[in-house]
Amino acid sequence: MDRLIELVTKLIGQTGIAHLISSGDVNLAWQTPVMWLIGGTFIYLAIKKDMEPLLLLPIGFSVIMVNMPLGGLLAEGGHGEPPGLFAFVYRHGLETDVVPCLIFLGLGALTDFGPLIANPKVLLLGAAAQLGVFVAFFGALFFGFDINEACSIGIIGGADGPTTIYTSTKLAPHILGATAVSAYSYMALVPIIQPPIIKLFTSKEERGITMKQLRPVSKSEKIIFPVAVALIVCLLVPPATPLISMFMLGNLMVNSGVVERLTDTAQNALMNIVTILLGIGVGSTMEGKSFLQPKVIGIYALGLFAFVVATAGGLLFAKLMNLFLKEKINPLLGSAGVSAVPMAARVSHKMGFEANKKCYILMHAMGPNVAGVIGTIVAAGIFISLVD
Amino acid sequence: MAIEITAPMVGKVVNVMVEVGQQVSEDEPVVMLEAMKVEMPVVAVEDGKVSKIHVKEGDTVDGEAVLVELE
């Protein structure tokens, strides 16, 4: 009987609850439930609000699980011990850039550069929307973040998840959880954040400007484009090479038309696998002790600011272009320069259609939208070369 | 003279909202197109009576393809 009681007591002593209570660690005691709540909120938003569910659901659950006392998912390993499961995913998937780059392979295979090739001047709008990235960068420096953190925060304004993760992992891995979640949540909120800014900077007449249909783009153009862009970007900003290579390889695969099996895998099976790993990897950076700092609020605020400035930058630049163009462009193409594909383009289209029932700019808006992805990759490359 | 209502862009027809012989007025939606998960109503360019419908639900149309003719 005594032996049994001893065993049960030992078992109870080894539970996570006992550890929480007996460790005497005040921070652990309040941070753990707060992180569970944050993880739970992500799961709620994913299921109930359909907010980026493919990422927020695995991230939310991972956040809860890595904040389980004694769970060991993030164990360092070493001395013959393997690392914890989630630590393994983070170290080999994210730290090595493999996961964000494989996501880009899939994105490349899902991207149609046709609208950009047909109307190359909108490349400028994709670049103008990067204004938000640089403004938020200086804002972050001003508010006391160090230069590495400022770069990672600035990139949120590009509204591109994998690029944000790539930059943060390289420059400021300790804030990766915050920058990644902020980027993905603002991307999901594009339809709510952008319209008021758009209304502030454009009149109804401007939003209703109709545009001629885009010319059809030939197959050779679609094959030459990814190769040419990859070459140019790699030569100008070498640190962007991994991202742009995978992005353009995916695009070349789909446009070549000869590797349908590979394209299909990149777009679907592989993309889904790496999305799961990405969710776990990002979630595993959100341990209470590193995530719950006043800094995180600053990161969220600056991320939103970056987003707003990016939208405004694109709109104003489009209006500037109109001063010189004979055939006016709809300024809504500018706000589509933030690279949240295709949400930003959809918002532009809907607002144009609201202003004028004969205004269909969805395809036109996809031009600056995909240009924005390239722009954000370039901005990330610039940051990384600045700091290294 | 027939008035042609054309597709503003490449897309899939999800709904034909008019019938032959029906009277439509300007800006009234006649066909619902979908591209990239955005539903886009294509509206009548002016008042008229539907004389011919060239598409059906599920069709994929090219930009500038004639969808509906009015008279």
Interface residues (C-beta under 8 A of the other chain):
Chain A: Q213 L214 P342 A345 R346 H349 K350 F353 K357 K358 Y360 L362 M363 M366
Chain B: P8 M9 V10 D27 A35 M36 K37 V38 M40 P41 V43 V45 G63 E64
